[in-house]
């Protein structure tokens, strides 16, 4: 899935994705930018 990378300042493919659940119960996805390795975070389980 793609997510916005704050370092690249553009949408990048996210690798090492991991599904997490927020405190409010909403699903989210955590991962790393495939280009620079910066931690990324996106709301929603996504595809
Ligand atoms: Zn990046």
mmCIF file of the protein (N, C-alpha, C, O) and its ligand, coordinates in Angstrom:
data_MODEL
# 
_entry.id   MODEL 
# 
loop_
_entity.id 
_entity.type 
_entity.pdbx_number_of_molecules 
1 polymer     1 
2 non-polymer 1 
# 
_entity_poly.entity_id                      1 
_entity_poly.type                           'polypeptide(L)' 
_entity_poly.nstd_linkage                   no 
_entity_poly.nstd_monomer                   no 
_entity_poly.pdbx_seq_one_letter_code       
;(UNK)(UNK)(UNK)(UNK)(UNK)(UNK)(UNK)(UNK)(UNK)(UNK)(UNK)(UNK)(UNK)(UNK)(UNK)(UNK)
(UNK)(UNK)(UNK)(UNK)(UNK)(UNK)(UNK)(UNK)(UNK)(UNK)(UNK)(UNK)(UNK)(UNK)(UNK)(UNK)
(UNK)(UNK)(UNK)(UNK)(UNK)(UNK)(UNK)(UNK)(UNK)(UNK)(UNK)(UNK)(UNK)(UNK)(UNK)
;
_entity_poly.pdbx_seq_one_letter_code_can   XXXXXXXXXXXXXXXXXXXXXXXXXXXXXXXXXXXXXXXXXXXXXXX 
_entity_poly.pdbx_strand_id                 A 
# 
loop_
_entity_poly_seq.entity_id 
_entity_poly_seq.num 
_entity_poly_seq.mon_id 
_entity_poly_seq.hetero 
1 1  UNK n 
1 2  UNK n 
1 3  UNK n 
1 4  UNK n 
1 5  UNK n 
1 6  UNK n 
1 7  UNK n 
1 8  UNK n 
1 9  UNK n 
1 10 UNK n 
1 11 UNK n 
1 12 UNK n 
1 13 UNK n 
1 14 UNK n 
1 15 UNK n 
1 16 UNK n 
1 17 UNK n 
1 18 UNK n 
1 19 UNK n 
1 20 UNK n 
1 21 UNK n 
1 22 UNK n 
1 23 UNK n 
1 24 UNK n 
1 25 UNK n 
1 26 UNK n 
1 27 UNK n 
1 28 UNK n 
1 29 UNK n 
1 30 UNK n 
1 31 UNK n 
1 32 UNK n 
1 33 UNK n 
1 34 UNK n 
1 35 UNK n 
1 36 UNK n 
1 37 UNK n 
1 38 UNK n 
1 39 UNK n 
1 40 UNK n 
1 41 UNK n 
1 42 UNK n 
1 43 UNK n 
1 44 UNK n 
1 45 UNK n 
1 46 UNK n 
1 47 UNK n 
# 
loop_
_struct_asym.id 
_struct_asym.entity_id 
A 1 
B 2 
# 
loop_
_chem_comp.id 
_chem_comp.type 
_chem_comp.mon_nstd_flag 
UNK 'L-peptide linking' . 
ZN  non-polymer         . 
# 
_pdbx_entity_nonpoly.entity_id   2 
_pdbx_entity_nonpoly.name        ? 
_pdbx_entity_nonpoly.comp_id     ZN 
# 
_pdbx_nonpoly_scheme.asym_id         B 
_pdbx_nonpoly_scheme.entity_id       2 
_pdbx_nonpoly_scheme.mon_id          ZN 
_pdbx_nonpoly_scheme.ndb_seq_num     1 
_pdbx_nonpoly_scheme.pdb_seq_num     101 
_pdbx_nonpoly_scheme.auth_seq_num    101 
_pdbx_nonpoly_scheme.pdb_mon_id      ZN 
_pdbx_nonpoly_scheme.auth_mon_id     ZN 
_pdbx_nonpoly_scheme.pdb_strand_id   A 
_pdbx_nonpoly_scheme.pdb_ins_code    . 
# 
loop_
_atom_site.group_PDB 
_atom_site.id 
_atom_site.type_symbol 
_atom_site.label_atom_id 
_atom_site.label_alt_id 
_atom_site.label_comp_id 
_atom_site.label_asym_id 
_atom_site.label_entity_id 
_atom_site.label_seq_id 
_atom_site.pdbx_PDB_ins_code 
_atom_site.Cartn_x 
_atom_site.Cartn_y 
_atom_site.Cartn_z 
_atom_site.occupancy 
_atom_site.B_iso_or_equiv 
_atom_site.pdbx_formal_charge 
_atom_site.auth_seq_id 
_atom_site.auth_comp_id 
_atom_site.auth_asym_id 
_atom_site.auth_atom_id 
_atom_site.pdbx_PDB_model_num 
ATOM   1   N  N  . UNK A 1 1  ? 0.838   -1.191 0.000  1.00 0.00 ? 1   UNK A N  1 
ATOM   2   C  CA . UNK A 1 1  ? 0.000   0.000  0.000  1.00 0.00 ? 1   UNK A CA 1 
ATOM   3   C  C  . UNK A 1 1  ? 0.872   1.240  0.000  1.00 0.00 ? 1   UNK A C  1 
ATOM   4   O  O  . UNK A 1 1  ? 2.045   1.175  0.369  1.00 0.00 ? 1   UNK A O  1 
ATOM   5   N  N  . UNK A 1 2  ? 0.325   2.344  -0.401 1.00 0.00 ? 2   UNK A N  1 
ATOM   6   C  CA . UNK A 1 2  ? 1.062   3.587  -0.418 1.00 0.00 ? 2   UNK A CA 1 
ATOM   7   C  C  . UNK A 1 2  ? 0.710   4.447  0.783  1.00 0.00 ? 2   UNK A C  1 
ATOM   8   O  O  . UNK A 1 2  ? -0.408  4.397  1.295  1.00 0.00 ? 2   UNK A O  1 
ATOM   9   N  N  . UNK A 1 3  ? 1.667   5.226  1.219  1.00 0.00 ? 3   UNK A N  1 
ATOM   10  C  CA . UNK A 1 3  ? 1.438   6.171  2.295  1.00 0.00 ? 3   UNK A CA 1 
ATOM   11  C  C  . UNK A 1 3  ? 2.327   7.383  2.057  1.00 0.00 ? 3   UNK A C  1 
ATOM   12  O  O  . UNK A 1 3  ? 3.301   7.322  1.307  1.00 0.00 ? 3   UNK A O  1 
ATOM   13  N  N  . UNK A 1 4  ? 1.980   8.461  2.698  1.00 0.00 ? 4   UNK A N  1 
ATOM   14  C  CA . UNK A 1 4  ? 2.751   9.676  2.524  1.00 0.00 ? 4   UNK A CA 1 
ATOM   15  C  C  . UNK A 1 4  ? 4.019   9.631  3.369  1.00 0.00 ? 4   UNK A C  1 
ATOM   16  O  O  . UNK A 1 4  ? 3.959   9.400  4.576  1.00 0.00 ? 4   UNK A O  1 
ATOM   17  N  N  . UNK A 1 5  ? 5.149   9.849  2.739  1.00 0.00 ? 5   UNK A N  1 
ATOM   18  C  CA . UNK A 1 5  ? 6.413   9.895  3.455  1.00 0.00 ? 5   UNK A CA 1 
ATOM   19  C  C  . UNK A 1 5  ? 6.787   11.346 3.732  1.00 0.00 ? 5   UNK A C  1 
ATOM   20  O  O  . UNK A 1 5  ? 6.876   12.162 2.815  1.00 0.00 ? 5   UNK A O  1 
ATOM   21  N  N  . UNK A 1 6  ? 7.005   11.655 5.004  1.00 0.00 ? 6   UNK A N  1 
ATOM   22  C  CA . UNK A 1 6  ? 7.302   13.043 5.371  1.00 0.00 ? 6   UNK A CA 1 
ATOM   23  C  C  . UNK A 1 6  ? 8.719   13.431 4.944  1.00 0.00 ? 6   UNK A C  1 
ATOM   24  O  O  . UNK A 1 6  ? 9.020   14.615 4.794  1.00 0.00 ? 6   UNK A O  1 
ATOM   25  N  N  . UNK A 1 7  ? 9.575   12.454 4.752  1.00 0.00 ? 7   UNK A N  1 
ATOM   26  C  CA . UNK A 1 7  ? 10.947  12.743 4.359  1.00 0.00 ? 7   UNK A CA 1 
ATOM   27  C  C  . UNK A 1 7  ? 11.065  12.946 2.849  1.00 0.00 ? 7   UNK A C  1 
ATOM   28  O  O  . UNK A 1 7  ? 11.703  13.888 2.380  1.00 0.00 ? 7   UNK A O  1 
ATOM   29  N  N  . UNK A 1 8  ? 10.435  12.041 2.102  1.00 0.00 ? 8   UNK A N  1 
ATOM   30  C  CA . UNK A 1 8  ? 10.417  12.176 0.644  1.00 0.00 ? 8   UNK A CA 1 
ATOM   31  C  C  . UNK A 1 8  ? 9.439   13.265 0.199  1.00 0.00 ? 8   UNK A C  1 
ATOM   32  O  O  . UNK A 1 8  ? 9.515   13.772 -0.920 1.00 0.00 ? 8   UNK A O  1 
ATOM   33  N  N  . UNK A 1 9  ? 8.538   13.603 1.087  1.00 0.00 ? 9   UNK A N  1 
ATOM   34  C  CA . UNK A 1 9  ? 7.497   14.595 0.789  1.00 0.00 ? 9   UNK A CA 1 
ATOM   35  C  C  . UNK A 1 9  ? 6.642   14.172 -0.394 1.00 0.00 ? 9   UNK A C  1 
ATOM   36  O  O  . UNK A 1 9  ? 6.203   15.010 -1.181 1.00 0.00 ? 9   UNK A O  1 
ATOM   37  N  N  . UNK A 1 10 ? 6.415   12.908 -0.516 1.00 0.00 ? 10  UNK A N  1 
ATOM   38  C  CA . UNK A 1 10 ? 5.487   12.418 -1.517 1.00 0.00 ? 10  UNK A CA 1 
ATOM   39  C  C  . UNK A 1 10 ? 5.039   11.008 -1.151 1.00 0.00 ? 10  UNK A C  1 
ATOM   40  O  O  . UNK A 1 10 ? 5.572   10.395 -0.227 1.00 0.00 ? 10  UNK A O  1 
ATOM   41  N  N  . UNK A 1 11 ? 4.075   10.516 -1.870 1.00 0.00 ? 11  UNK A N  1 
ATOM   42  C  CA . UNK A 1 11 ? 3.537   9.204  -1.584 1.00 0.00 ? 11  UNK A CA 1 
ATOM   43  C  C  . UNK A 1 11 ? 4.530   8.129  -2.014 1.00 0.00 ? 11  UNK A C  1 
ATOM   44  O  O  . UNK A 1 11 ? 5.038   8.132  -3.135 1.00 0.00 ? 11  UNK A O  1 
ATOM   45  N  N  . UNK A 1 12 ? 4.785   7.220  -1.093 1.00 0.00 ? 12  UNK A N  1 
ATOM   46  C  CA . UNK A 1 12 ? 5.720   6.131  -1.378 1.00 0.00 ? 12  UNK A CA 1 
ATOM   47  C  C  . UNK A 1 12 ? 5.101   4.794  -1.019 1.00 0.00 ? 12  UNK A C  1 
ATOM   48  O  O  . UNK A 1 12 ? 4.169   4.715  -0.219 1.00 0.00 ? 12  UNK A O  1 
ATOM   49  N  N  . UNK A 1 13 ? 5.626   3.763  -1.616 1.00 0.00 ? 13  UNK A N  1 
ATOM   50  C  CA . UNK A 1 13 ? 5.182   2.428  -1.249 1.00 0.00 ? 13  UNK A CA 1 
ATOM   51  C  C  . UNK A 1 13 ? 5.701   2.103  0.146  1.00 0.00 ? 13  UNK A C  1 
ATOM   52  O  O  . UNK A 1 13 ? 6.851   2.390  0.476  1.00 0.00 ? 13  UNK A O  1 
ATOM   53  N  N  . UNK A 1 14 ? 4.844   1.505  0.953  1.00 0.00 ? 14  UNK A N  1 
ATOM   54  C  CA . UNK A 1 14 ? 5.214   1.196  2.327  1.00 0.00 ? 14  UNK A CA 1 
ATOM   55  C  C  . UNK A 1 14 ? 5.587   -0.280 2.441  1.00 0.00 ? 14  UNK A C  1 
ATOM   56  O  O  . UNK A 1 14 ? 4.840   -1.158 2.008  1.00 0.00 ? 14  UNK A O  1 
ATOM   57  N  N  . UNK A 1 15 ? 6.736   -0.535 3.021  1.00 0.00 ? 15  UNK A N  1 
ATOM   58  C  CA . UNK A 1 15 ? 7.186   -1.910 3.189  1.00 0.00 ? 15  UNK A CA 1 
ATOM   59  C  C  . UNK A 1 15 ? 7.136   -2.289 4.671  1.00 0.00 ? 15  UNK A C  1 
ATOM   60  O  O  . UNK A 1 15 ? 6.942   -1.436 5.537  1.00 0.00 ? 15  UNK A O  1 
ATOM   61  N  N  . UNK A 1 16 ? 7.312   -3.571 4.940  1.00 0.00 ? 16  UNK A N  1 
ATOM   62  C  CA . UNK A 1 16 ? 7.265   -4.067 6.319  1.00 0.00 ? 16  UNK A CA 1 
ATOM   63  C  C  . UNK A 1 16 ? 6.008   -3.605 7.039  1.00 0.00 ? 16  UNK A C  1 
ATOM   64  O  O  . UNK A 1 16 ? 6.042   -3.221 8.208  1.00 0.00 ? 16  UNK A O  1 
ATOM   65  N  N  . UNK A 1 17 ? 4.909   -3.652 6.318  1.00 0.00 ? 17  UNK A N  1 
ATOM   66  C  CA . UNK A 1 17 ? 3.662   -3.173 6.901  1.00 0.00 ? 17  UNK A CA 1 
ATOM   67  C  C  . UNK A 1 17 ? 3.214   -4.063 8.054  1.00 0.00 ? 17  UNK A C  1 
ATOM   68  O  O  . UNK A 1 17 ? 3.409   -5.278 8.058  1.00 0.00 ? 17  UNK A O  1 
ATOM   69  N  N  . UNK A 1 18 ? 2.616   -3.411 9.010  1.00 0.00 ? 18  UNK A N  1 
ATOM   70  C  CA . UNK A 1 18 ? 2.139   -4.111 10.202 1.00 0.00 ? 18  UNK A CA 1 
ATOM   71  C  C  . UNK A 1 18 ? 0.803   -3.500 10.597 1.00 0.00 ? 18  UNK A C  1 
ATOM   72  O  O  . UNK A 1 18 ? 0.685   -2.284 10.750 1.00 0.00 ? 18  UNK A O  1 
ATOM   73  N  N  . UNK A 1 19 ? -0.195  -4.346 10.760 1.00 0.00 ? 19  UNK A N  1 
ATOM   74  C  CA . UNK A 1 19 ? -1.505  -3.840 11.153 1.00 0.00 ? 19  UNK A CA 1 
ATOM   75  C  C  . UNK A 1 19 ? -1.528  -3.555 12.643 1.00 0.00 ? 19  UNK A C  1 
ATOM   76  O  O  . UNK A 1 19 ? -1.096  -4.374 13.454 1.00 0.00 ? 19  UNK A O  1 
ATOM   77  N  N  . UNK A 1 20 ? -2.022  -2.419 12.981 1.00 0.00 ? 20  UNK A N  1 
ATOM   78  C  CA . UNK A 1 20 ? -2.122  -2.033 14.384 1.00 0.00 ? 20  UNK A CA 1 
ATOM   79  C  C  . UNK A 1 20 ? -3.533  -1.503 14.632 1.00 0.00 ? 20  UNK A C  1 
ATOM   80  O  O  . UNK A 1 20 ? -4.270  -1.192 13.697 1.00 0.00 ? 20  UNK A O  1 
ATOM   81  N  N  . UNK A 1 21 ? -3.882  -1.410 15.886 1.00 0.00 ? 21  UNK A N  1 
ATOM   82  C  CA . UNK A 1 21 ? -5.181  -0.868 16.251 1.00 0.00 ? 21  UNK A CA 1 
ATOM   83  C  C  . UNK A 1 21 ? -4.976  0.343  17.153 1.00 0.00 ? 21  UNK A C  1 
ATOM   84  O  O  . UNK A 1 21 ? -4.252  0.281  18.146 1.00 0.00 ? 21  UNK A O  1 
ATOM   85  N  N  . UNK A 1 22 ? -5.618  1.428  16.793 1.00 0.00 ? 22  UNK A N  1 
ATOM   86  C  CA . UNK A 1 22 ? -5.489  2.650  17.576 1.00 0.00 ? 22  UNK A CA 1 
ATOM   87  C  C  . UNK A 1 22 ? -6.271  2.538  18.883 1.00 0.00 ? 22  UNK A C  1 
ATOM   88  O  O  . UNK A 1 22 ? -7.090  1.638  19.071 1.00 0.00 ? 22  UNK A O  1 
ATOM   89  N  N  . UNK A 1 23 ? -5.993  3.470  19.765 1.00 0.00 ? 23  UNK A N  1 
ATOM   90  C  CA . UNK A 1 23 ? -6.662  3.462  21.066 1.00 0.00 ? 23  UNK A CA 1 
ATOM   91  C  C  . UNK A 1 23 ? -8.171  3.546  20.931 1.00 0.00 ? 23  UNK A C  1 
ATOM   92  O  O  . UNK A 1 23 ? -8.912  3.022  21.763 1.00 0.00 ? 23  UNK A O  1 
ATOM   93  N  N  . UNK A 1 24 ? -8.620  4.215  19.867 1.00 0.00 ? 24  UNK A N  1 
ATOM   94  C  CA . UNK A 1 24 ? -10.064 4.349  19.668 1.00 0.00 ? 24  UNK A CA 1 
ATOM   95  C  C  . UNK A 1 24 ? -10.658 3.157  18.938 1.00 0.00 ? 24  UNK A C  1 
ATOM   96  O  O  . UNK A 1 24 ? -11.839 3.165  18.591 1.00 0.00 ? 24  UNK A O  1 
ATOM   97  N  N  . UNK A 1 25 ? -9.851  2.136  18.703 1.00 0.00 ? 25  UNK A N  1 
ATOM   98  C  CA . UNK A 1 25 ? -10.353 0.922  18.086 1.00 0.00 ? 25  UNK A CA 1 
ATOM   99  C  C  . UNK A 1 25 ? -10.275 0.891  16.581 1.00 0.00 ? 25  UNK A C  1 
ATOM   100 O  O  . UNK A 1 25 ? -10.607 -0.119 15.959 1.00 0.00 ? 25  UNK A O  1 
ATOM   101 N  N  . UNK A 1 26 ? -9.840  1.989  15.985 1.00 0.00 ? 26  UNK A N  1 
ATOM   102 C  CA . UNK A 1 26 ? -9.760  2.021  14.524 1.00 0.00 ? 26  UNK A CA 1 
ATOM   103 C  C  . UNK A 1 26 ? -8.508  1.291  14.044 1.00 0.00 ? 26  UNK A C  1 
ATOM   104 O  O  . UNK A 1 26 ? -7.468  1.328  14.702 1.00 0.00 ? 26  UNK A O  1 
ATOM   105 N  N  . UNK A 1 27 ? -8.612  0.636  12.910 1.00 0.00 ? 27  UNK A N  1 
ATOM   106 C  CA . UNK A 1 27 ? -7.445  -0.040 12.348 1.00 0.00 ? 27  UNK A CA 1 
ATOM   107 C  C  . UNK A 1 27 ? -6.486  0.962  11.706 1.00 0.00 ? 27  UNK A C  1 
ATOM   108 O  O  . UNK A 1 27 ? -6.907  1.994  11.183 1.00 0.00 ? 27  UNK A O  1 
ATOM   109 N  N  . UNK A 1 28 ? -5.215  0.648  11.753 1.00 0.00 ? 28  UNK A N  1 
ATOM   110 C  CA . UNK A 1 28 ? -4.206  1.482  11.113 1.00 0.00 ? 28  UNK A CA 1 
ATOM   111 C  C  . UNK A 1 28 ? -3.082  0.583  10.619 1.00 0.00 ? 28  UNK A C  1 
ATOM   112 O  O  . UNK A 1 28 ? -3.001  -0.591 10.981 1.00 0.00 ? 28  UNK A O  1 
ATOM   113 N  N  . UNK A 1 29 ? -2.237  1.142  9.805  1.00 0.00 ? 29  UNK A N  1 
ATOM   114 C  CA . UNK A 1 29 ? -1.119  0.368  9.270  1.00 0.00 ? 29  UNK A CA 1 
ATOM   115 C  C  . UNK A 1 29 ? 0.183   1.127  9.498  1.00 0.00 ? 29  UNK A C  1 
ATOM   116 O  O  . UNK A 1 29 ? 0.269   2.336  9.285  1.00 0.00 ? 29  UNK A O  1 
ATOM   117 N  N  . UNK A 1 30 ? 1.172   0.394  9.929  1.00 0.00 ? 30  UNK A N  1 
ATOM   118 C  CA . UNK A 1 30 ? 2.468   0.987  10.220 1.00 0.00 ? 30  UNK A CA 1 
ATOM   119 C  C  . UNK A 1 30 ? 3.495   0.312  9.326  1.00 0.00 ? 30  UNK A C  1 
ATOM   120 O  O  . UNK A 1 30 ? 3.385   -0.881 9.040  1.00 0.00 ? 30  UNK A O  1 
ATOM   121 N  N  . UNK A 1 31 ? 4.487   1.064  8.887  1.00 0.00 ? 31  UNK A N  1 
ATOM   122 C  CA . UNK A 1 31 ? 5.492   0.470  8.021  1.00 0.00 ? 31  UNK A CA 1 
ATOM   123 C  C  . UNK A 1 31 ? 6.653   1.413  7.789  1.00 0.00 ? 31  UNK A C  1 
ATOM   124 O  O  . UNK A 1 31 ? 6.850   2.376  8.530  1.00 0.00 ? 31  UNK A O  1 
ATOM   125 N  N  . UNK A 1 32 ? 7.427   1.119  6.739  1.00 0.00 ? 32  UNK A N  1 
ATOM   126 C  CA . UNK A 1 32 ? 8.585   1.940  6.423  1.00 0.00 ? 32  UNK A CA 1 
ATOM   127 C  C  . UNK A 1 32 ? 8.554   2.331  4.953  1.00 0.00 ? 32  UNK A C  1 
ATOM   128 O  O  . UNK A 1 32 ? 8.071   1.577  4.108  1.00 0.00 ? 32  UNK A O  1 
ATOM   129 N  N  . UNK A 1 33 ? 9.066   3.499  4.665  1.00 0.00 ? 33  UNK A N  1 
ATOM   130 C  CA . UNK A 1 33 ? 9.174   3.959  3.286  1.00 0.00 ? 33  UNK A CA 1 
ATOM   131 C  C  . UNK A 1 33 ? 10.121  3.036  2.523  1.00 0.00 ? 33  UNK A C  1 
ATOM   132 O  O  . UNK A 1 33 ? 11.214  2.730  3.000  1.00 0.00 ? 33  UNK A O  1 
ATOM   133 N  N  . UNK A 1 34 ? 9.704   2.597  1.350  1.00 0.00 ? 34  UNK A N  1 
ATOM   134 C  CA . UNK A 1 34 ? 10.525  1.674  0.568  1.00 0.00 ? 34  UNK A CA 1 
ATOM   135 C  C  . UNK A 1 34 ? 11.757  2.366  -0.015 1.00 0.00 ? 34  UNK A C  1 
ATOM   136 O  O  . UNK A 1 34 ? 12.691  1.699  -0.463 1.00 0.00 ? 34  UNK A O  1 
ATOM   137 N  N  . UNK A 1 35 ? 11.763  3.677  -0.010 1.00 0.00 ? 35  UNK A N  1 
ATOM   138 C  CA . UNK A 1 35 ? 12.883  4.427  -0.588 1.00 0.00 ? 35  UNK A CA 1 
ATOM   139 C  C  . UNK A 1 35 ? 13.893  4.852  0.478  1.00 0.00 ? 35  UNK A C  1 
ATOM   140 O  O  . UNK A 1 35 ? 15.091  4.609  0.330  1.00 0.00 ? 35  UNK A O  1 
ATOM   141 N  N  . UNK A 1 36 ? 13.417  5.483  1.545  1.00 0.00 ? 36  UNK A N  1 
ATOM   142 C  CA . UNK A 1 36 ? 14.346  6.041  2.529  1.00 0.00 ? 36  UNK A CA 1 
ATOM   143 C  C  . UNK A 1 36 ? 14.283  5.331  3.881  1.00 0.00 ? 36  UNK A C  1 
ATOM   144 O  O  . UNK A 1 36 ? 15.142  5.558  4.733  1.00 0.00 ? 36  UNK A O  1 
ATOM   145 N  N  . UNK A 1 37 ? 13.292  4.487  4.088  1.00 0.00 ? 37  UNK A N  1 
ATOM   146 C  CA . UNK A 1 37 ? 13.218  3.717  5.321  1.00 0.00 ? 37  UNK A CA 1 
ATOM   147 C  C  . UNK A 1 37 ? 12.588  4.431  6.487  1.00 0.00 ? 37  UNK A C  1 
ATOM   148 O  O  . UNK A 1 37 ? 12.552  3.901  7.597  1.00 0.00 ? 37  UNK A O  1 
ATOM   149 N  N  . UNK A 1 38 ? 12.092  5.627  6.251  1.00 0.00 ? 38  UNK A N  1 
ATOM   150 C  CA . UNK A 1 38 ? 11.440  6.366  7.315  1.00 0.00 ? 38  UNK A CA 1 
ATOM   151 C  C  . UNK A 1 38 ? 10.157  5.671  7.762  1.00 0.00 ? 38  UNK A C  1 
ATOM   152 O  O  . UNK A 1 38 ? 9.412   5.137  6.941  1.00 0.00 ? 38  UNK A O  1 
ATOM   153 N  N  . UNK A 1 39 ? 9.913   5.683  9.042  1.00 0.00 ? 39  UNK A N  1 
ATOM   154 C  CA . UNK A 1 39 ? 8.678   5.105  9.565  1.00 0.00 ? 39  UNK A CA 1 
ATOM   155 C  C  . UNK A 1 39 ? 7.476   5.837  8.999  1.00 0.00 ? 39  UNK A C  1 
ATOM   156 O  O  . UNK A 1 39 ? 7.440   7.066  8.933  1.00 0.00 ? 39  UNK A O  1 
ATOM   157 N  N  . UNK A 1 40 ? 6.482   5.036  8.589  1.00 0.00 ? 40  UNK A N  1 
ATOM   158 C  CA . UNK A 1 40 ? 5.267   5.618  8.055  1.00 0.00 ? 40  UNK A CA 1 
ATOM   159 C  C  . UNK A 1 40 ? 4.084   5.106  8.840  1.00 0.00 ? 40  UNK A C  1 
ATOM   160 O  O  . UNK A 1 40 ? 4.143   4.068  9.499  1.00 0.00 ? 40  UNK A O  1 
ATOM   161 N  N  . UNK A 1 41 ? 3.008   5.861  8.750  1.00 0.00 ? 41  UNK A N  1 
ATOM   162 C  CA . UNK A 1 41 ? 1.818   5.475  9.474  1.00 0.00 ? 41  UNK A CA 1 
ATOM   163 C  C  . UNK A 1 41 ? 0.612   5.907  8.666  1.00 0.00 ? 41  UNK A C  1 
ATOM   164 O  O  . UNK A 1 41 ? 0.570   7.010  8.120  1.00 0.00 ? 41  UNK A O  1 
ATOM   165 N  N  . UNK A 1 42 ? -0.348  5.036  8.600  1.00 0.00 ? 42  UNK A N  1 
ATOM   166 C  CA . UNK A 1 42 ? -1.546  5.381  7.842  1.00 0.00 ? 42  UNK A CA 1 
ATOM   167 C  C  . UNK A 1 42 ? -2.776  4.829  8.540  1.00 0.00 ? 42  UNK A C  1 
ATOM   168 O  O  . UNK A 1 42 ? -2.795  3.685  8.994  1.00 0.00 ? 42  UNK A O  1 
ATOM   169 N  N  . UNK A 1 43 ? -3.784  5.653  8.615  1.00 0.00 ? 43  UNK A N  1 
ATOM   170 C  CA . UNK A 1 43 ? -5.044  5.221  9.209  1.00 0.00 ? 43  UNK A CA 1 
ATOM   171 C  C  . UNK A 1 43 ? -5.753  4.290  8.256  1.00 0.00 ? 43  UNK A C  1 
ATOM   172 O  O  . UNK A 1 43 ? -5.807  4.545  7.052  1.00 0.00 ? 43  UNK A O  1 
ATOM   173 N  N  . UNK A 1 44 ? -6.295  3.214  8.786  1.00 0.00 ? 44  UNK A N  1 
ATOM   174 C  CA . UNK A 1 44 ? -7.036  2.275  7.961  1.00 0.00 ? 44  UNK A CA 1 
ATOM   175 C  C  . UNK A 1 44 ? -6.206  1.042  7.663  1.00 0.00 ? 44  UNK A C  1 
ATOM   176 O  O  . UNK A 1 44 ? -4.990  1.132  7.497  1.00 0.00 ? 44  UNK A O  1 
ATOM   177 N  N  . UNK A 1 45 ? -6.852  -0.099 7.595  1.00 0.00 ? 45  UNK A N  1 
ATOM   178 C  CA . UNK A 1 45 ? -6.133  -1.341 7.332  1.00 0.00 ? 45  UNK A CA 1 
ATOM   179 C  C  . UNK A 1 45 ? -5.630  -1.373 5.894  1.00 0.00 ? 45  UNK A C  1 
ATOM   180 O  O  . UNK A 1 45 ? -4.588  -1.962 5.605  1.00 0.00 ? 45  UNK A O  1 
ATOM   181 N  N  . UNK A 1 46 ? -6.374  -0.738 4.996  1.00 0.00 ? 46  UNK A N  1 
ATOM   182 C  CA . UNK A 1 46 ? -5.935  -0.573 3.622  1.00 0.00 ? 46  UNK A CA 1 
ATOM   183 C  C  . UNK A 1 46 ? -5.658  -1.852 2.882  1.00 0.00 ? 46  UNK A C  1 
ATOM   184 O  O  . UNK A 1 46 ? -5.772  -2.953 3.421  1.00 0.00 ? 46  UNK A O  1 
ATOM   185 N  N  . UNK A 1 47 ? -5.288  -1.679 1.627  1.00 0.00 ? 47  UNK A N  1 
ATOM   186 C  CA . UNK A 1 47 ? -4.907  -2.827 0.817  1.00 0.00 ? 47  UNK A CA 1 
ATOM   187 C  C  . UNK A 1 47 ? -3.696  -2.459 -0.007 1.00 0.00 ? 47  UNK A C  1 
ATOM   188 O  O  . UNK A 1 47 ? -3.196  -3.283 -0.772 1.00 0.00 ? 47  UNK A O  1 
HETATM 189 ZN ZN . ZN  B 2 .  ? 10.678  8.188  2.097  1.00 0.00 ? 101 ZN  A ZN 1 
# 
